[in-house]
Amino acid sequence: MRHPARLGIALTIALATVGCSTAAGDRATTDAKATAEATSVTSCGRQVSFAKPPQRTVALDQTSTETLLELGLQDRMAGTANLKTKIPAQYEAAYAKVPVIAPKIATGEQLRAATPDFVVAGSADLYTKDRAGTREELAALKVPTFVSAVDCPQRDAAGKTSFELLFSDYENLGKVFGVQERAGKLAAGQRAAVAKAGETAAKVPQGADRPTVVYLYSVFNGMPYVAGKTGLPSEMSRIVGAKNAFDDVNEDWPEVSWEEVAKRDPDFIVIGDLSERGRPGDSAAEKRATMTEHPVISKLAAVRDNKILEVPGIELDPSVRSVHALGLLAKGMKDLGHAR
C-alpha cells in the first residue's frame, strides 16, 4: 500500500514477476552503457534534466530499488533505503552491490551523505522536510528527483491506467539512464502479461452476474484493511472481468469493519500474504483463521466454500512485481470456476 505510515502496513516478499528478466545482473551489452546525450523527462509535474546519465542514484524505497535493479542499474546506485522485505533471489547479487544508507525511511542527512546525483522514489510522501527533503529543497542542491507516476497526485488527469503509468516509469527511467532498449523490453513484456490476464474477462459472466471480490490486505488492531477504488487491485479486477466489492470507497486501502465485508458478500476473497513482516495476523494462514472463526464472516459462502486466493502482499501495490499477482488472479478465477 502506498500509505504504510497511516495504516501501519508493510510490504511482503513476493515471487518472481511475470515479464521480468531472469536475473537483474544480466545487463544488455548494447543498452547498459551510459550514453553522453543530455536528456530530460517530466516526473509528477516537474521537468528533470540531465547533461549525462546519473552515476550515483539513491532509491528511497524498495519499489524503486527493485525497478532500478531490474533495469540493470546497480552499478550506478549510490544507495537504497527503507527495505521492507527480503530482496527476491533474482535481485540478490545485484542488490549486494548497493550501499544501504538507511534501514528504514532515509533522512535528509543520510541522503546528502550519499552524495547522489539523482533520487528516485515510488511514493511522493518520501519527499518531505522531515524525511529526505522536499523536491524543491533537493532541486536547490542541484539534485534531480523522480516520483513514480502511479503515486503522482495528478495521475488521474493523465487518463492512463495504473499499469500504464507504471510502464511509463520504466520508459522514463530508461531514457534518463540511457537504457531505453532494456526498459522497452520490460514494459513490452509486462504489457503482454496484462493482455494475457485480460483474456480471462471474455470468459467471465458480465453485468449482474460479474463475480465480486474483496482484497484483504491487512488486519491491524483487529480491523480489516481492504482494497478501495484507487488501489491497484481495483484495476486488476477490471482487467480480469471481476468487480472490486469496495469500489465505492475512494481510497487505496481503507479500514472497514468485518460486518461491512459481510454485507458486500463477495463471490471470492483475495488474501495478501504478509508473512515476511511477522506481526500477529500477517500471514495468509492467520487471516484465514480469523475469517473462519469470526461469527459473521465465517458464514459467507466465499469463506465456507474456501473461495479464497492467496497472493504476495507486496504485489498488490504498484511495482515491477505486480503483473505476477495479476496472473495469479486470472488463474485463480479459473480454478474457482468464475471463468471458463
C-alpha positions in Angstrom: 0.0 0.0 0.0 1.2 3.5 -0.7 0.3 4.8 2.8 2.2 2.5 5.3 2.6 5.1 7.9 -1.1 5.9 8.1 -2.3 2.4 8.0 0.5 0.6 9.7 1.1 -1.7 6.8 4.3 -3.1 5.4 5.2 -5.0 2.3 6.0 -8.7 2.0 8.1 -11.0 -0.1 6.9 -12.0 -3.5 7.6 -14.5 -6.2 9.3 -13.6 -9.5 7.4 -11.1 -11.7 6.0 -12.3 -15.0 7.7 -10.3 -17.7 10.9 -9.6 -15.7 14.3 -10.7 -16.7 15.7 -13.9 -15.2 18.5 -12.1 -13.4 18.9 -8.4 -12.8 22.6 -8.7 -13.2 22.3 -9.9 -16.8 22.7 -6.5 -18.4 22.2 -6.0 -22.1 25.6 -5.1 -23.5 24.3 -2.6 -26.1 21.9 -1.0 -23.7 23.5 -0.8 -20.3 26.4 1.6 -21.1 25.7 5.2 -20.3 25.3 7.5 -23.2 26.7 11.0 -23.2 23.5 12.6 -24.5 21.6 15.2 -22.5 18.0 14.3 -21.7 15.0 15.4 -19.8 11.7 13.8 -18.6 8.7 15.0 -16.7 8.1 13.4 -13.3 4.9 14.4 -11.5 4.7 17.8 -13.0 8.4 18.6 -12.6 10.9 18.6 -15.5 14.1 16.7 -14.6 17.1 17.3 -16.8 20.5 15.7 -17.1 23.6 16.6 -19.0 24.6 12.9 -18.8 23.1 9.7 -17.3 23.3 9.6 -13.5 26.1 7.7 -11.8 25.1 8.0 -8.1 21.4 7.3 -7.8 19.7 6.7 -4.5 16.4 4.8 -4.3 14.3 5.8 -1.3 12.2 2.7 -1.2 12.0 -1.0 -2.1 9.8 -0.4 -5.1 12.3 2.0 -6.7 15.2 -0.2 -5.8 13.8 -3.3 -7.5 12.9 -1.3 -10.6 16.4 0.0 -10.9 17.8 -3.5 -10.3 15.5 -4.9 -13.0 16.9 -2.3 -15.4 20.4 -3.5 -14.5 21.5 -0.2 -12.9 23.1 -1.5 -9.7 26.5 -0.1 -10.7 25.0 3.4 -10.9 23.3 3.3 -7.5 24.9 5.1 -4.5 22.3 3.8 -2.0 19.0 2.3 -1.1 16.7 2.7 1.9 13.5 1.5 3.5 13.7 -2.2 2.6 10.6 -3.8 3.9 11.2 -7.4 2.9 13.9 -9.7 1.7 15.1 -9.0 -1.8 13.9 -11.7 -4.2 16.5 -14.2 -5.4 16.8 -12.8 -8.9 18.0 -9.4 -7.4 20.2 -10.6 -4.6 23.6 -10.4 -6.3 22.8 -7.0 -7.8 21.4 -5.7 -4.5 24.6 -6.8 -2.7 26.5 -4.1 -4.6 24.3 -1.2 -3.4 25.1 0.5 -0.1 22.2 0.7 2.4 22.1 4.3 3.5 19.1 3.7 5.9 17.4 0.6 7.1 14.1 2.5 7.3 13.0 5.8 5.8 16.0 7.9 4.9 16.5 11.3 6.4 17.9 14.4 4.6 21.2 13.9 6.3 21.5 10.3 5.3 20.6 11.1 1.7 23.1 14.0 1.4 25.8 11.9 2.9 25.4 9.5 -0.1 26.2 12.5 -2.5 23.5 11.4 -5.0 23.2 12.9 -8.5 19.6 11.6 -8.8 17.0 10.4 -6.3 14.1 8.0 -7.1 11.0 7.2 -5.1 7.9 5.2 -5.6 5.9 7.3 -3.2 5.6 11.1 -3.1 5.4 11.2 0.7 9.1 10.3 1.0 9.9 13.8 -0.2 9.0 15.8 2.9 11.0 18.1 5.2 11.2 15.5 8.0 12.2 12.7 5.6 14.6 13.0 2.6 13.7 16.7 2.0 11.2 18.2 -0.4 11.8 18.1 -4.2 12.2 21.8 -4.1 14.9 21.6 -1.5 16.8 18.9 -3.4 16.4 20.8 -6.6 18.1 23.8 -4.9 21.0 21.4 -4.2 21.1 20.5 -7.9 19.8 17.0 -7.2 17.0 15.9 -9.6 14.2 13.8 -8.2 11.8 11.3 -9.6 8.4 10.1 -8.3 6.5 7.1 -9.7 3.7 8.3 -12.0 1.4 5.9 -10.1 1.7 7.9 -6.9 1.6 11.4 -8.5 -1.5 13.4 -7.3 -2.1 14.4 -10.9 -2.2 10.8 -12.2 -6.0 10.8 -12.9 -5.6 13.7 -15.3 -3.2 11.6 -17.4 -6.0 9.3 -18.4 -3.8 6.2 -18.1 -4.3 3.1 -16.0 -2.1 2.3 -13.1 -0.3 -0.3 -15.0 0.4 2.1 -17.9 1.6 4.7 -15.5 4.0 2.0 -14.0 5.2 1.1 -17.5 5.8 4.8 -18.3 8.1 4.9 -15.2 10.2 2.1 -16.8 10.4 4.0 -20.1 11.2 7.4 -18.5 13.9 5.9 -16.3 15.3 4.1 -19.3 15.6 7.4 -21.1 17.3 9.0 -18.2 19.9 6.3 -17.8 20.4 5.6 -21.5 19.0 2.0 -21.2 15.9 2.5 -23.4 16.2 -0.9 -25.0 16.1 -2.7 -21.7 13.3 -0.6 -20.3 11.3 -1.0 -23.5 11.6 -4.8 -23.3 10.5 -4.7 -19.7 7.4 -2.6 -20.5 6.5 -4.7 -23.5 6.8 -7.9 -21.6 4.6 -6.7 -18.8 2.1 -5.2 -21.2 1.9 -8.7 -22.8 1.3 -10.2 -19.3 -1.5 -7.7 -18.7 -3.1 -8.6 -22.1 -2.9 -12.3 -21.3 -4.6 -11.8 -18.0 -7.2 -9.7 -19.7 -8.2 -12.7 -21.8 -9.9 -14.0 -18.7 -12.5 -11.2 -18.9 -14.0 -12.7 -22.1 -14.7 -15.9 -20.2 -16.4 -14.3 -17.2 -20.1 -13.5 -16.9 -20.7 -9.8 -17.0 -23.5 -7.5 -15.8 -25.2 -8.5 -12.6 -23.5 -11.9 -12.8 -20.0 -10.5 -12.7 -18.1 -12.0 -9.8 -17.3 -9.7 -6.9 -14.1 -9.8 -4.9 -12.7 -8.4 -1.6 -9.0 -8.0 -1.2 -8.0 -8.5 2.4 -4.6 -6.8 2.7 -4.1 -6.4 6.4 -5.7 -6.9 9.8 -4.5 -4.2 12.1 -5.8 -3.9 15.7 -8.4 -6.4 14.7 -9.8 -4.4 11.8 -9.6 -5.4 8.2 -7.9 -3.2 5.5 -9.2 -3.9 2.0 -8.7 -2.6 -1.5 -10.7 0.5 -2.3 -11.4 2.2 -5.7 -8.0 3.9 -6.1 -5.8 0.9 -5.3 -4.2 -1.3 -8.0 -6.4 -4.3 -7.2 -9.4 -2.4 -8.5 -7.7 -2.2 -11.9 -6.7 -5.8 -11.6 -10.3 -6.7 -11.1 -11.4 -4.8 -14.1 -8.7 -6.5 -16.3 -9.9 -10.0 -15.4 -13.6 -9.2 -15.5 -14.3 -9.1 -11.8 -15.6 -6.3 -9.6 -13.9 -5.0 -6.5 -16.6 -5.0 -3.8 -15.2 -1.8 -2.3 -15.0 0.2 -5.5 -17.3 2.8 -3.9 -14.6 3.8 -1.4 -12.3 6.4 -2.8 -9.1 5.2 -1.1 -6.3 2.8 -1.8 -6.6 0.7 1.4 -9.4 1.8 3.6 -10.1 0.4 7.0 -13.5 -1.2 7.2 -15.5 -3.4 9.5 -15.9 -7.1 9.3 -19.7 -6.5 9.2 -19.2 -4.3 6.1 -17.2 -7.1 4.4 -20.1 -9.5 5.2 -22.6 -7.0 3.8 -20.7 -7.0 0.5 -20.9 -10.8 0.4 -18.1 -11.3 -2.2 -18.0 -14.3 -4.5 -14.4 -14.8 -3.6 -11.7 -13.2 -1.4 -8.0 -12.5 -2.2 -5.7 -12.5 0.7 -2.4 -10.6 0.7 0.2 -12.7 2.4 2.3 -10.5 4.7 4.2 -13.4 6.4 7.5 -11.6 5.9 6.5 -8.8 8.2 5.9 -11.3 11.0 3.3 -9.4 13.1 0.3 -11.2 14.6 -2.3 -11.8 11.9 0.0 -11.0 9.0 0.2 -14.5 7.3 -2.3 -15.8 5.0 -3.0 -18.7 7.3 -3.7 -16.3 10.2 -6.1 -14.3 8.0 -7.9 -17.5 7.0 -8.2 -18.5 10.7 -9.5 -15.0 11.6 -12.3 -15.3 9.0 -13.3 -18.9 9.8 -13.5 -18.1 13.5 -15.5 -14.8 13.0 -19.1 -15.3 13.9 -20.3 -13.4 10.9 -17.6 -13.7 8.2 -17.4 -17.5 8.7 -21.0 -17.8 7.4 -20.1 -16.2 4.0 -20.2 -18.6 1.1 -16.8 -17.5 0.0 -15.3 -18.5 3.3 -17.4 -21.5 3.9 -16.6 -22.9 0.4 -13.0 -21.8 0.5 -13.3 -19.4 -2.4 -10.1 -17.8 -1.3 -6.9 -16.9 -3.3 -3.5 -16.1 -1.8 -1.1 -13.6 -3.4 2.1 -12.0 -2.0 1.0 -8.7 -0.4 3.8 -6.6 -2.0 2.4 -7.4 -5.4 -1.0 -5.7 -4.6 0.8 -2.3 -4.7 2.3 -1.0 -8.0 5.8 -2.4 -8.5 7.8 -4.3 -11.0 6.3 -7.5 -9.5 2.6 -6.6 -9.7 1.9 -8.4 -13.0 2.7 -11.6 -11.2 -0.2 -11.1 -8.8 -2.4 -10.2 -11.8 -1.5 -13.6 -13.4 -2.3 -15.4 -10.1 -5.7 -13.6 -10.0 -6.6 -14.6 -13.6 -5.6 -18.3 -12.9 -7.3 -18.3 -9.6 -10.6 -17.2 -11.1 -10.5 -20.1 -13.5 -9.6 -22.5 -10.7 -12.6 -21.2 -8.6 -14.9 -21.6 -11.6 -15.5 -17.9 -12.2 -14.0 -18.1 -15.7 -14.5 -20.8 -18.3 
